[in-house]
């Protein structure tokens, strides 16, 4: 909610903490150490040598800047995009949510949801279909199979149709293995489609329902808090009974009683 700078800081802290646990501490290098001794002692008057040295330093500093986690401008308000390097986003984010769900320890204040993104393509139907055919294979291509649902969100984009995207992507999953079935209540996999301007971000995640739609604020709440937030199924049943419409038989019997009276 308009706290993007704090959100980036929290993301670096959270991803760094769990990234170090899963992949070991991040290795940094000094650009100066990349330059050989002979390059350091090049005559500054030699223009060609000076240029080579400058290019070498730029390349070295660029390599150093390729951090494990790097914030990138997303092009949409309230959306922070963190580029990852050398890790698997789905595994890392699933590990974070699993730990928070187990310990119920709140670790963020301004980040609401954290969605891993494993692939991107242009946000046009033909590009998405072509990309998804290969992207979905690890989860859904025979002999692999599973129940799934598709969740769709578009920001700063008006040319895509939600119904068309879901229909086409579901068709691709079905074509990879006819045994893949839609399950909106408790799917094994959730296909996340996030469209931001002209970019389509895709991922396939597990435990989407269990981890409260990957909401970092909700996943740490206890069962008692969940009941406060959402009425229990028993209460819902009682409510439904109170407003339950009469059957034809009940109506006719009431009418008969009225006439008898």
Buried (B, 14 or more C-beta within 10 A) or exposed (E): EEBBEBBBBBBBEBBBEBBEEEBEEEEEEEBEEBBEEEEEEBEEEEEEBEEEBEEBBEEBEEEEEEBBBEBEEBEBEEBBBBEBEEBBBBBBBBBBBBBBBEEEEEBBEBBEEBBBBBBBBEBEBEEBBBBBEEBBEEBBBEEBBBBBBBBBBBBEBEEBEEEEBBEBBBEBBBEBBEEBBEBEEEBBBBBBBBBBEBBBBBBBBBBBEEBBBBBBBBBBBEEEEEEEEEEEEEEEEEEEEEEEEEEEEEEEEEEEEEEEE
